[in-house]
Amino acid sequence: MILKKIELRNFRNYEYLSTRFYKGINIIYGDNAQGKTNLLESIYVLGITKSHRSFIDNSLIKNDSDKAFINGVINKGSLDINLEVTIENNKKSLKIDNSVIRKVSDYISNMNIIIFYPDDLELLKGSPLNRRKYFNLELSQLYSNYFIILNDYNKLLKMRNEYIKKLANNIQVDMSYFEILTSYLIDKAIILTKMRYKYIEKINAYCENIFKDIMNVDNFNIKYIPSLDIDIKDDEKSRNMLINFYKNKLNYDLKMFSTSFGPHKDDFEFLIGENNLKSYGSQGQQRLAVLCLKLSEIEIFKKYKESTPILLLDDVFSELSDDKKNNLLKYISKDIQTIITTTELSNLDNKLIKKSKLFKIESGKLIKVKEVKDNE
């Protein structure tokens, strides 16, 4: 998968920008606060429909403008696809090949993106909510039906929680319907839990070796901590177990005024052996653990979608030692389109620079481009 071209209007500090990207490595450089990260963010929004930096869509619109516009052309094999995102009044409109797309689930899996940026450390150090959001997004990119099932689960969860609040306040409700809601919730919970188990199993098939290669440390793995205990090989057994479980936990839910157990309470741990890196790892180990997770995801996309995602690296190299830079570069091959930001080209290896297309950004404007030939 390749992003061939992007066009921005009134996005962040860009009034207008239009440029083409190289199929290999692209380097965006310039001083801080010039728009390098904003350009990377626009690519992310084009593929994912939301920012990795802001929850407020209107913050993406340039000051004194009414709406922001992102248009891009991606290539999959012999097929070019035109994607478009418009943001206006905290609402987004989506188009594929000029056709309006009503459901995010029909849009989101068209352009696969993996991004690494400085605040990614919060994925490991932050709350379980951060980790659930991240893995939900990655699973949605890999499996379009995951996004649909997750949305269904969240709608059922909201309805069940409303009933629980009424019960807790001694308001009469239809208990038969409450049991039906719980039953539907359980069905979705089983599917989500199984998909998360399988995804982490796929991640662990790659991440240990990648971490060892870069850090020279053994036994790195990611552990899925589900809120519900299920039998991943027997849905009917799991269903019966969870029906009894939710019945037994109803009084507890009434005290908490919400559903206390389910995929919305799951967590994930980054481990070396049995030690949780959140508590025992150095910041360098933590940063590289997140990066290794994302490099593992490249391999998963290649194997299960038969396509390489677009890799975005926001100022990653400045904090790595030379040996770790070199180890990381082995995973950035020509068959993966990679877009890198840096303040100084001196942070990067000369061999990498020579085979890359260079973009210099100043004050939201593209002022210099160095092309690269395919045989370089």
Long-range contacts (C-beta under 8 A, 24 or more apart in sequence): 1-74, 1-75, 1-76, 1-111, 1-112, 1-307, 1-308, 1-309, 1-310, 1-337, 2-74, 2-75, 2-310, 2-337, 3-43, 3-46, 3-72, 3-73, 3-74, 3-111, 3-310, 3-337, 3-339, 4-72, 4-73, 4-74, 4-75, 4-80, 5-72, 5-73, 6-39, 6-42, 6-43, 6-46, 6-70, 6-71, 6-72, 7-69, 7-70, 7-71, 7-72, 8-39, 8-42, 8-68, 8-69, 8-70, 9-68, 9-69, 10-61, 10-62, 10-65, 10-66, 10-67, 10-68, 10-69, 11-38, 11-42, 11-60, 11-61, 11-62, 11-68, 11-69, 11-70, 12-38, 12-41, 12-42, 12-60, 12-62, 12-68, 12-364, 13-38, 13-62, 13-363, 13-364, 14-38, 14-39, 14-42, 14-62, 14-364, 15-62, 15-364, 17-364, 17-365, 17-366, 19-359, 19-366, 19-369, 21-337, 21-339, 21-357, 22-337, 22-356, 22-357, 22-371, 22-372, 23-334, 23-337, 23-374, 24-334, 24-337, 24-338, 24-355, 24-356, 24-357, 24-372, 25-332, 25-334, 25-337, 25-338, 25-340, 25-352, 25-355, 25-356, 25-357, 26-337, 26-338, 26-339, 26-340, 26-356, 26-357, 26-358, 26-359, 27-340, 27-341, 27-342, 27-345, 27-348, 27-352, 27-353, 27-356, 27-357, 27-358, 27-359, 28-339, 28-340, 28-341, 28-342, 28-359, 28-360, 28-361, 29-341, 29-342, 29-343, 29-344, 29-345, 29-358, 29-359, 29-360, 29-361, 30-343, 30-360, 30-361, 30-362, 31-343, 31-362, 32-343, 34-361, 34-362, 34-363, 34-364, 35-361, 35-363, 35-364, 35-365, 36-314, 36-315, 36-341, 36-342, 36-343, 36-361, 37-117, 37-314, 37-315, 37-341, 38-364, 39-341, 39-361, 40-115, 40-117, 40-312, 40-314, 40-339, 40-341, 42-70, 43-72, 43-113, 43-310, 43-312, 43-339, 44-113, 44-115, 44-312, 45-70, 45-85, 46-70, 46-71, 46-72, 46-83, 46-85, 46-111, 47-83, 47-108, 47-110, 47-111, 47-112, 47-113, 47-310, 48-108, 48-113, 48-137, 48-141, 49-85, 49-92, 49-94, 49-104, 49-107, 49-108, 52-115, 52-117, 53-117, 53-119, 56-90, 57-87, 57-90, 57-91, 57-92, 58-87, 58-89, 58-90, 60-87, 61-87, 61-88, 72-111, 74-110, 74-111, 76-307, 81-110, 81-111, 83-107, 83-110, 83-111, 104-147, 105-140, 105-144, 105-147, 105-148, 105-151, 106-144, 108-140, 108-141, 108-144, 108-147, 109-140, 109-141, 109-142, 109-143, 109-144, 109-147, 111-310, 112-141, 112-142, 112-301, 112-305, 112-307, 112-309, 112-310, 113-141, 113-309, 113-310, 113-312, 114-294, 114-297, 114-298, 114-301, 114-309, 114-310, 114-311, 114-312, 115-294, 115-311, 115-312, 115-313, 115-314, 116-290, 116-291, 116-294, 116-311, 116-312, 116-313, 116-314, 116-316, 117-312, 117-314, 117-315, 117-316, 118-314, 118-315, 120-287, 120-290, 120-291, 121-283, 121-286, 121-287, 121-290, 123-290, 124-270, 124-277, 124-278, 124-281, 124-286, 124-289, 124-290, 125-278, 125-286, 128-265, 128-266, 128-267, 128-268, 131-267, 131-268, 132-263, 132-264, 132-266, 132-267, 132-268, 135-196, 135-199, 135-268, 138-199, 138-297, 139-195, 139-196, 139-199, 141-301, 141-309, 142-199, 142-300, 142-301, 142-304, 142-305, 143-195, 146-192, 146-195, 149-188, 149-191, 149-192, 149-195, 150-192, 152-188, 153-185, 153-188, 153-189, 153-192, 153-262, 153-263, 153-264, 154-264, 156-181, 156-184, 156-185, 156-188, 157-185, 157-259, 157-262, 157-264, 160-185, 160-259, 161-257, 161-258, 161-259, 164-253, 164-254, 164-257, 164-258, 164-259, 165-257, 165-258, 167-254, 168-254, 168-255, 168-257, 182-243, 182-246, 183-243, 185-259, 185-262, 186-239, 186-242, 186-243, 186-246, 187-239, 189-228, 189-242, 189-262, 189-263, 190-230, 190-235, 190-238, 190-239, 190-242, 192-263, 193-226, 193-228, 193-230, 193-232, 193-263, 193-266, 194-230, 194-232, 196-224, 196-226, 196-263, 196-266, 197-224, 197-226, 197-232, 199-300, 200-224, 200-268, 202-300, 202-304, 203-293, 203-296, 203-297, 203-300, 205-296, 206-295, 206-296, 206-299, 206-300, 207-292, 207-293, 207-295, 207-296, 210-292, 210-295, 210-296, 210-331, 211-288, 211-289, 211-292, 213-327, 213-330, 214-288, 214-291, 214-292, 214-324, 214-327, 214-328, 215-285, 215-288, 215-324, 217-272, 217-285, 218-272, 219-271, 219-272, 219-273, 220-270, 220-271, 220-272, 220-289, 220-292, 221-271, 222-268, 222-269, 222-270, 222-271, 222-293, 223-268, 223-269, 223-271, 224-266, 224-268, 225-266, 225-267, 225-268, 225-269, 226-263, 226-266, 227-261, 227-262, 227-263, 227-264, 227-265, 227-266, 228-261, 228-262, 228-263, 287-319, 288-324, 291-316, 291-328, 295-328, 295-331, 298-331, 298-336, 308-335, 308-336, 308-337, 309-336, 310-337, 310-338, 310-339, 311-336, 311-337, 311-338, 311-339, 312-338, 312-339, 313-338, 313-339, 313-340, 313-341, 314-341, 315-341, 315-342, 315-343, 316-340, 317-342, 317-347, 317-348, 318-342, 318-343, 318-344, 318-347, 325-349
